[in-house]
Amino acid sequence: MPKSKPAPPPLIDARVHAESFRQVREAHRLELVEDYVELISDLIRDGGEARQVDIAARMGVAQPTVAKMLKRLAKAGYVEQKPYRGVFLTAGGEALAQASRERHQVVEAFLLALDIDPDTARRDAEGIEHHVSADTVAAFARFVQMRQRPVE
């Protein structure tokens, strides 16, 4: 006789459900902003400048797409564009880039601690980092720290 599947859990309260979806929408909205400022920061650190053509190549999008996003980032106060000189992060943009980078590093370290192969961990961390709460990231960090302690 085949085993029956357990019944699915009942739906959660509509307000709680709606809040969950709202949080996901907000994470999606911020995800692209964070990816851009982090990449701009990385390009500046690596080569001293972030040019629109380099951003487009690394994001895998067309230059007009980058131009549109850079206008959005400038309006939000994260970047400054200087004619013939590329893109520069404001203090707020650099702070956002650093926070995003740190979150990514924690999530990637957590996945590596679960024995996920490094390429997969890097790619998966890129998506996960934007969709977990600060409490979850902190728990990931504690888990990684506990795994790194020497056994007595």
N, C-alpha and C positions, 0 to 999 in steps of 0.2 A: 504494500500500500504506500503510495507516494506521500511524502510529508507535505502538509499544507503550509503555505507561506503565512507568516504572521501578518495580521491586519495592519495596514498602514496607520501611523499615529493620526489622531484627529487634527483638523486644522487649528492653528493657533488663533488667538483673538485677532480680529481684523485690524485693530489699531497697531498691534505689535507687528503684524505682517506688513502693514503699510510702512511702518518706521524702518523695518529691515530693508525694504525695497528703496526707500528714500536714501538710506545710507549707501547702498550700492550705487545709486545714481550719482550721489555726491562724490564717491570714490572714482567713478568713471570720469566725471568732470575734472577732477583734480589730477588724475593719472597723467594725462597728456602734458599738462602744465609742469608737473614734477619731472617728467621724462625730459622735457626740453631744457629746463633750467639745470638739471643735473648734467646733461650732455654739454651744454654751453660751458658749465664750470669745468668739466673734464677737458674739453678742447682748449680752454684758456690755460689750464694747468699744464697740458701736454705741449702745446705749441705757441702759447702766448697770445692767441687770438681765437675767436670763434667767428668764422665766416659763414654766411648763408649757404654757400655751395657745399661746405663741409657738413653743416647740419643736415642739409637735404640728403646728402649721400649716406650719412650714418643712420638717419631716420627712415631711409628708404622711401622718401616722398619727393615730389617735385618742388622746385624752388618757390613757385607761387604759394604753395601750401605753407612753406616755412615763413614766407613774408607775412602771410595772414596771421600766423600764430605769433610771430614776433611783435606785430602790432598789438595783438591781444595781451601779450606779456608786458609790453611797454605801458599800455593803458592800466594794467594791474599793478604797475610799479616794480616789476621784477627785473626788467632789462632796460638798457639805454642803447640806442643805435646811433652811431656816429658815421656820417657819410665817408665812404672810402676807408673806414677803419674797423668795420665789423660790429659785433654785438658784445656788450659788456653787462655783467650782472650788477644790480644794485645791492646794497647790503641785505635787503630783504630777499632778493633773488638768491644770493649766496647762502643765506641761512636756510632757505627752502631746499636748495640743492644739497647742502650738507646733511640736513635732516633726512632727506630722501636717500642719500648715499648710505648713511648709517643704518637706516631701516633695511635697505637692500642687503647690506653686509650681514646683518643679524639673521634675516630670513635665509640667505644663502648658507650661512654657517649652520643654521638649524637643519636645513635639508641635507647638507653634507654629513652632519652628525647622524642622520637617519640612513646613511650609506647610499644616498642618491648619487649617481655619477656626476662629476663636476659640470659637464656641459648642460645636462638636464637641470641641475640645481641652479645654475646661472640663469637659464631661460625661465624656469618656473618662478624663481625669486623675483624676476622682473615684473611678473603679473601679480603675484601674491602680495608683494610689499605695499601695494596701493589699497588692498582690500582687507587688511587686518587692523584691528584697533591697537592703540598704544599698549594696552594691557596684554594683548596677545603677543606683541613684539617683545615686551618685557619678559613674558613667560618663555618665549623662544630663547632669549638671551640667558635666562637662568638655566634652562635645560642644557644649553651649549656649555656654560660655565661648569655645571655639575659633571658633564661628560669629560671635561678637560682636566679635572682634578686628579692628581695621582692617587692610585689605590694604595691604602695603607695596610 
